[in-house]
Amino acid sequence: MAISLPLESMSVEEKLRVMEDIWDDLSSKSENIASPLWHLDELSAREDALTKGSDEFTDWELAKKEIRDSLNEN
């Protein structure tokens, strides 16, 4: 089934709403969506890095602030 949206004439808000609707629909059926194998590989690598002490968690609020600050520098 091909669905065409008038993307050129849609506002950013309208596009985001469509994306949110699609995401909500996909998440409600997530058990039918298999994660790719590389996800498990990446999770294992990150767990190993945490165990070895070569990586650490960052507080979420601090991480968001650092991202915002880096975007404001540009």
ZIFENGI-V742053 format. One record per run of one state. SS is the DSSP state (hx for helix, st for strand, lp for the rest). FROM is the first residue (numbers start at 1). LEN is the number of residues. If there is no record, write none. Layout:
{{SS,FROM,LEN} {SS,FROM,LEN}}
This chain:
{{lp,1,6} {hx,7,3} {lp,10,2} {hx,12,17} {lp,29,1} {hx,30,3} {lp,33,4} {hx,37,16} {lp,53,7} {hx,60,14} {lp,74,1}}
